[in-house]
Structure formats: structure tokens, C-alpha cells
Amino acid sequence: MKKFKKFFSAIAFALPLAAQAQTVDLTTMNWPPFYGDSLDRGGFITAIVDEALSESGYDTTMEFTAWQTALDTVKSGEKDAIVGGYYSEARAQEYYFSIPIYTVLAGLIKKPDFPLNNYDSFEALNAYSIGKLKGSVIGESFDNFPFNDLREYPEVSDAVKALNSGELALYADSLAVAKEAAKAEGIDGSQLQILLPPLEENDLYLLISKSIPNAEEIRDAFNKGLIAIQSSGRYDEILAEFNQQ
């Protein structure tokens, strides 16, 4: 994992701050250690989003829910923005994307008894059951491959339990997230491993609904606020507070 380092300084002076305090209604899934309702301040990604919007004059509310529900409620405009989504061309039709917030490594997670430690093509994995979070994107090559047995789960905990029981052979996600979910379910997360090579290094974004009238204003204000807290050093302080450095 690595934090996003580019400050986009040229943009910073061109984006207007919100004229008055407004509230941005945020939503996302439980995805510790990055964000979740069991974490202090909702996790370090939520804290970064909250402070970036506050820097630009916005208040926030947050609701943690299933990932597909988060996607649906923001798409419809019931909520304003999703915290911590990956980019895809399909999503870009429904949401405006901020500048990147943080970078996460995704891979195929396995138990030690899986017969392979590495692979050279998705064809080599097509005989195995593979899980992913419902509504998630992993990466273009993975998402476009016609796996024979690709299963979707509503929550990370559901997929991790299926992996632990042997119902599932592989699970596509962040290893850190899978280990946190295993711990919460009383499963030994230390046994979980990444099948090599990893799948993707994905940026996390704020996804703003295109169904709300001030969507571009929120996107631009968030971008300006994020650049400001990066430039001031506050971004790094938040990471340090959550032991992410």
C-alpha cells in the first residue's frame, strides 16, 4: 500500500471553496482497516475524507451499509457520495470521481492448502471457485475474464467464512481487509495468503452521485480540501494517528 503523493498544485488555486457550510451525506461498506463503523472516526480513509471536506467548508454524515446498497443509494441521489471506491469506466457513467485518496493492493486470497502458490494466467485458475464482493470491481483484466465459477458475496465476512470452510477456493480483495474480517469472525487470519502475483494496485476515490445538483461542486471542493491537507502535512498526521506509516 502507498499513500497518494501528488498534490495537483495547479488545480488547487482554480477550485472554489463552498460558499457556506453544507452537509455531504456519505456512505460506504465496512472494510476495515480502511473504513468501518467499528473503527475510530470510521477509519483513516473516512477521517481523511471528513477533514478534506471540512477544509472546504462542508459538514458530513456517514452511513455504513452493504457495498451494493451504497452504490445504489448514491447512484439514485439518496446519498451524495461513496467513500473509498475503485475506478471503472462503467462507474464513471454514474459517479464523478475525486482525485485519488490512497492506494490498495488487491489479490487473490487463499488458504495454505490451496494447491498453487503462483499462477501465470487466469486460465490456470478457471477450475477453482473464486469469490468477490457483490458490486465490486477488482481490475479490468480480472473483471473482464469469463471465470467458470465466480461467486458474489454481500459482505466481506461472508466471503471469508466461505473461504475458511472450503466452500470457496479463492477470494479477490485486499489481504488486510480479509484478515480483519477473519479476526472479527473468530477465524485465524494469519493463515490467509496472497496468490502470486497480486492482481492490481488500485486507487481509492470519493465517488459523487451524478444525480445530485451540486455533484461537481462537491467533487471540486473535496479535491481542493484533499490537496490542502496533503500540502499542510495533516494527511500524513492522520495516517500516523492510525498507524498507517
C-alpha positions in Angstrom: 0.0 0.0 0.0 1.1 3.6 -0.5 -0.4 6.9 0.0 -1.2 9.2 -2.9 1.6 11.8 -3.1 0.7 14.1 -5.9 -0.7 17.4 -4.8 -2.1 18.8 -8.1 -0.9 22.3 -7.1 -2.1 23.9 -10.3 -5.6 22.8 -9.6 -5.7 23.9 -6.0 -6.0 27.6 -6.8 -8.6 27.1 -9.5 -11.2 25.2 -7.4 -13.7 27.3 -5.4 -14.4 26.6 -1.8 -18.1 26.1 -0.8 -19.7 29.4 -0.2 -21.4 28.2 3.0 -21.5 25.1 5.2 -23.5 22.3 3.6 -23.8 18.7 4.6 -22.5 15.9 2.4 -24.2 12.6 3.1 -21.6 9.8 2.8 -21.9 6.1 2.7 -19.7 3.1 2.3 -19.3 -0.5 3.4 -17.5 -1.9 6.4 -14.0 -2.5 5.1 -11.5 -2.4 8.0 -8.7 -1.4 8.3 -9.5 1.3 5.8 -13.1 2.2 6.9 -15.8 0.8 9.1 -18.3 1.6 11.8 -16.2 -0.3 14.4 -13.1 1.9 13.8 -12.2 5.2 15.4 -13.6 8.0 13.3 -14.8 5.4 10.9 -11.3 4.5 9.9 -8.4 6.5 8.4 -9.9 6.9 4.9 -13.2 8.2 6.4 -11.1 10.6 8.6 -9.2 11.9 5.5 -12.5 12.4 3.6 -14.1 14.1 6.5 -11.2 16.5 7.0 -10.8 17.3 3.3 -14.5 18.2 3.1 -14.3 20.2 6.3 -11.3 22.1 4.9 -13.6 23.2 2.1 -16.5 24.2 4.4 -18.6 21.1 4.3 -20.1 19.1 7.2 -20.6 15.3 6.7 -22.8 12.4 7.8 -21.8 8.8 7.3 -23.7 5.5 7.0 -22.1 2.1 6.8 -24.0 -0.5 4.8 -23.6 -3.3 2.3 -21.4 -2.3 -0.7 -24.2 -2.8 -3.3 -26.6 -0.7 -1.2 -24.0 2.1 -1.0 -23.6 2.0 -4.8 -27.4 2.1 -5.3 -28.2 4.8 -2.9 -25.5 7.1 -4.3 -26.5 6.3 -7.8 -30.1 7.4 -7.1 -29.0 10.5 -5.2 -30.4 9.3 -1.9 -26.9 9.7 -0.6 -24.3 12.1 -2.0 -21.1 10.2 -2.2 -19.3 6.8 -1.6 -16.1 6.7 0.4 -13.4 4.5 -1.0 -14.4 3.1 -4.3 -12.2 1.9 -7.2 -12.5 3.4 -10.6 -14.1 1.6 -13.6 -15.5 3.0 -16.9 -18.9 1.7 -16.0 -18.9 3.5 -12.7 -17.8 6.7 -14.4 -21.1 6.8 -16.1 -22.9 7.1 -12.8 -20.5 8.9 -10.5 -17.9 11.7 -10.6 -14.5 10.6 -9.3 -12.3 12.7 -7.0 -8.5 12.7 -7.2 -7.1 9.5 -5.6 -7.1 9.3 -1.8 -5.0 6.2 -1.1 -3.7 3.1 -2.9 -4.6 -0.5 -2.0 -3.1 -3.8 -3.2 -5.7 -6.4 -4.3 -5.0 -10.0 -4.8 -6.5 -13.5 -4.8 -6.6 -14.7 -1.2 -6.1 -18.3 -0.4 -5.5 -20.7 2.4 -2.2 -22.7 2.8 -3.8 -25.9 1.4 -4.6 -24.3 -1.9 -2.5 -26.3 -4.5 -0.9 -23.3 -6.1 1.4 -20.6 -4.7 1.5 -18.7 -8.0 -0.2 -18.6 -11.4 0.7 -17.3 -14.9 -2.8 -16.8 -16.3 -6.5 -16.7 -15.3 -7.0 -19.8 -17.4 -4.9 -21.7 -14.8 -7.4 -20.7 -12.1 -10.6 -21.4 -14.1 -11.1 -24.8 -12.4 -11.5 -23.2 -9.0 -14.3 -21.3 -7.3 -13.5 -17.6 -6.9 -15.3 -15.1 -4.8 -15.7 -11.3 -4.9 -17.8 -8.7 -3.1 -21.1 -8.0 -4.8 -20.9 -4.9 -6.8 -17.1 -4.6 -6.5 -14.6 -4.1 -9.3 -11.1 -5.6 -9.0 -9.3 -4.7 -12.2 -10.0 -4.6 -15.9 -8.4 -7.9 -16.8 -10.0 -9.7 -13.8 -13.4 -8.2 -14.3 -13.5 -9.0 -18.0 -12.3 -12.6 -17.7 -15.2 -15.2 -18.0 -14.5 -17.3 -14.9 -16.4 -20.5 -14.8 -17.3 -20.2 -11.1 -17.3 -16.6 -9.9 -19.4 -16.1 -6.8 -20.5 -12.8 -5.3 -21.0 -12.2 -1.6 -22.8 -9.3 0.1 -20.2 -8.8 2.9 -16.5 -9.5 3.2 -17.3 -11.6 6.3 -19.5 -13.9 4.1 -16.7 -14.5 1.6 -14.0 -15.1 4.3 -16.3 -17.6 6.1 -16.8 -19.4 2.7 -13.1 -19.4 2.1 -12.4 -20.8 5.6 -15.0 -23.6 5.2 -13.7 -24.7 1.8 -16.8 -23.6 0.0 -14.6 -21.1 -1.8 -11.1 -21.7 -3.2 -10.0 -18.0 -3.7 -11.3 -14.6 -2.7 -10.4 -11.4 -4.6 -9.8 -8.5 -2.2 -7.3 -6.7 -0.1 -5.4 -9.2 2.2 -5.5 -6.7 5.0 -9.3 -6.5 4.7 -9.7 -10.2 4.6 -7.6 -10.7 7.7 -9.6 -8.1 9.6 -12.8 -9.8 8.6 -11.4 -13.2 9.7 -10.4 -11.8 13.1 -13.9 -10.4 13.6 -15.4 -13.8 12.8 -13.0 -15.7 15.2 -11.1 -17.2 12.2 -7.3 -17.4 12.2 -6.4 -14.7 9.7 -2.7 -15.5 9.8 -3.3 -18.5 7.5 -4.6 -16.3 4.7 -2.1 -15.6 1.9 -2.0 -13.9 -1.5 -1.7 -16.0 -4.6 1.2 -14.5 -6.6 1.4 -12.3 -8.5 -1.1 -9.8 -6.9 -4.0 -8.7 -9.1 -4.0 -4.9 -9.0 -2.8 -1.8 -7.2 -6.0 0.2 -7.0 -6.6 3.9 -6.0 -9.4 4.7 -3.7 -11.6 7.6 -4.6 -14.6 9.6 -3.4 -17.5 8.7 -5.8 -20.0 11.5 -6.1 -23.5 10.9 -7.4 -24.3 12.4 -10.8 -28.0 12.5 -9.7 -27.5 15.4 -7.2 -27.4 19.1 -8.5 -24.2 20.1 -6.8 -22.1 17.0 -7.6 -19.3 18.7 -9.5 -19.1 21.4 -6.7 -18.7 18.7 -4.1 -16.1 16.9 -6.2 -14.1 20.1 -6.7 -14.3 21.2 -3.1 -13.2 17.7 -1.9 -10.2 17.8 -4.3 -9.2 21.2 -3.1 -9.6 20.2 0.5 -7.6 17.0 0.0 -4.8 18.9 -1.7 -4.8 21.4 1.2 -4.4 18.7 3.9 -1.7 17.0 1.9 0.2 20.2 1.5 -0.2 21.2 5.2 1.0 17.8 6.4 -2.3 16.9 8.0 -2.8 14.0 5.6 0.4 12.4 6.9 -0.6 13.1 10.5 -3.9 11.3 10.0 -2.0 8.2 8.6 0.3 8.3 11.6 -2.6 8.6 14.1 -4.0 5.3 12.6 -0.5 3.7 12.4 -0.5 3.7 8.6 3.0 5.0 8.1 
